[in-house]
Amino acid sequence: MNPQYSIPQLKIGCTSFVIPDYYVPAIRQCISLTEDISLLLLEGGIKGQSFLSKAEMKEIVELANDHPSTTWNIHLPTDGDFANKQAALDYADNIKRAIDLTRELTPHSYVMHVVTDKTPETIMRPNLNEKETELILQTLENISKELPTAQHLALENLERHPLDYLDQIINQTDYSRCFDIGHVWKEKERPESLLDSWIERTRMMHLHGIGTRDHQSLHHMPDNDIDAVLHRLWKENYQGAITLEVFKLDDFIQSYHAMKASYERYLTITPSAL
């Protein structure tokens, strides 16, 4: 079955909560929307007690089997950090629970946040120091043993983190990037300026607009900002998934139309793309 919403030459996806409901009924409604679904396991609790149940996971796997063309990525828990060795161990244990729970979906990517302290901040975080980097590297190695390959682990750039925050980690390992374009826009930076150095290691992307808050429709963004990123992706024949990381169906549909309009503008300057 063809997805209801698709963009030529790009693989777009939605979040599992683009329909505001519990996991199974939400996914049952959204599974026909796009080619890819991001299953959000953002807050698992200390020992995974807040994850969806194994029975719910079984229902989702059955839905996935009924829609074999749909692909999946897992957004791993975010309620953990690398503040110290024990915190990193607890965080890794919970992430491994999430990986084990979702293994039957055969996800193409597992998106992960790397933070030394998850306490909300309004100021820019400092770059990682040597001790923090070593702890993170050791922990990620422990986690990646649970994955088909190291490349399946996609580390996401976050708001209020320096743009080069993950560079040491990425450069010393085979882990991938999850390029969150919206987070770069939120910091009033230019995501297209990062594509030269990031796109080769980018396994997937998050795309969302900045309105009164983050993670809103792309219609809030100027056409030039959207085109600067998307036209480059079409030109480079980008093959990874792009999650429209919004949490309302209206925001998703508006974002889809913003992408479609960008493609139409792209064709006017690159007719050979037809």
Secondary structure by P-SEA (a helix, b strand, c coil): cccccccccbbbbbcccccccccaaaaaaccccccbbbbccccccccccccccaaaaaaaaaaaaaccccccccccccccccccaaaaaaaaaaaaaaaaaaccccccbbbbbbbccccccccccccccaaaaaaaaaaaaaaaccccccccbbbbbbcccccccaaaaaaaccbbbcccaaaaaaacccccccccccccccccbbbbbbccccccccccccaaaaaacaaaaaaacccbbbbcccccaaaaaaaaaaaaaaaaaaaaaccccc
